[in-house]
Amino acid sequence: MLKNNTSRWIDLLNKPILTDKTTRLLEENQYCFTVKKEANKNDIKYAIEQMFNVKVIKINTLRQPIKTRTVGKFTGHKTLYKKAIVKLSSSDKIILFPEN
C-alpha cells in the first residue's frame, strides 16, 4: 500500500497545470496536476492530503490522447501524461503562487 512508502507518494505528483481553463477552475476550488501514469485515485488523494494538508472531496483523472508532431521530415509523438483534477472542500486551499 502507498501509505507505508512515503517516498513513493512524494514522487506521485509531478507539477500543477497552469492554463486558462485551469485558472478558471481555481475559482471553484479545483486544482489540476500531472501525475504518474500508474497512479490511481486513492493514491492521488492520499498524496495530496498529506503534502498540502487539505481535505479532498473528489478526483477526476484522464489520460491525454496521443498527438503526432512533425518537425521537418521527422514524425514523432508528443510526451503524454496523466492529468488529475482535484476538488477540495470549501474551507481548504492550495497556494500555488506564494507571496513574497
C-alpha positions in Angstrom: 0.0 0.0 0.0 1.1 3.5 -0.6 0.6 4.8 2.9 3.7 2.9 4.2 6.0 4.1 1.5 6.3 7.9 1.9 8.9 8.4 -0.9 6.5 6.9 -3.4 3.6 9.4 -2.8 6.0 12.3 -2.9 7.1 11.3 -6.4 3.5 10.7 -7.5 2.6 14.4 -8.2 4.7 15.9 -11.0 3.6 19.5 -11.2 0.5 21.7 -11.3 -1.0 22.5 -14.7 -1.5 26.2 -15.3 -3.6 27.1 -18.3 -6.5 29.5 -18.9 -9.0 26.7 -18.2 -7.3 25.5 -15.0 -7.0 29.1 -13.6 -10.8 29.4 -14.0 -11.2 26.1 -12.1 -9.3 27.7 -9.2 -12.3 29.8 -8.5 -14.3 26.6 -7.9 -11.6 25.3 -5.6 -10.4 22.7 -8.2 -6.7 22.1 -8.9 -5.1 20.3 -11.8 -1.9 18.3 -11.5 0.2 16.0 -13.7 0.7 12.6 -12.1 2.4 9.4 -12.8 0.6 7.1 -15.3 0.3 4.2 -12.8 -1.3 6.3 -10.1 -4.9 5.6 -9.1 -7.4 7.9 -7.5 -6.8 6.6 -3.9 -3.1 7.1 -4.2 -3.5 10.7 -5.6 -6.0 11.6 -2.8 -3.7 10.3 -0.1 -0.7 12.1 -1.6 -2.4 15.5 -1.9 -3.9 15.3 1.5 -0.5 14.5 3.0 1.5 17.1 1.0 -0.8 20.1 1.3 -2.7 19.2 4.5 -6.2 19.6 2.8 -9.4 17.6 2.5 -10.0 16.1 -0.9 -13.7 15.7 -1.9 -13.5 14.4 -5.5 -10.9 13.4 -8.1 -11.2 13.1 -11.8 -8.4 11.6 -13.8 -7.8 11.4 -17.5 -5.1 10.4 -20.0 -4.4 12.8 -22.8 -4.8 11.3 -26.3 -1.6 10.7 -28.4 -0.7 13.7 -30.5 1.6 13.4 -33.5 4.1 16.2 -34.2 6.1 16.7 -37.4 9.4 18.7 -37.5 10.8 18.8 -41.0 10.8 15.2 -42.3 10.7 13.6 -38.8 7.4 12.5 -37.3 7.1 11.6 -33.6 4.7 11.6 -30.7 4.2 14.3 -28.1 5.0 13.3 -24.5 1.9 12.2 -22.7 0.9 12.5 -19.1 -2.0 11.6 -16.8 -4.0 14.6 -15.5 -5.8 14.7 -12.2 -8.4 17.3 -11.4 -8.8 17.6 -7.6 -11.8 19.3 -5.9 -11.1 20.4 -2.3 -13.5 21.2 0.5 -14.6 24.8 0.6 -12.6 25.6 3.7 -9.3 24.3 2.2 -6.9 26.0 -0.3 -3.6 25.2 -2.0 -1.4 28.2 -2.5 0.2 27.8 -6.0 1.6 31.4 -6.1 3.2 32.2 -2.7 3.5 35.9 -1.9 7.0 37.3 -1.0 
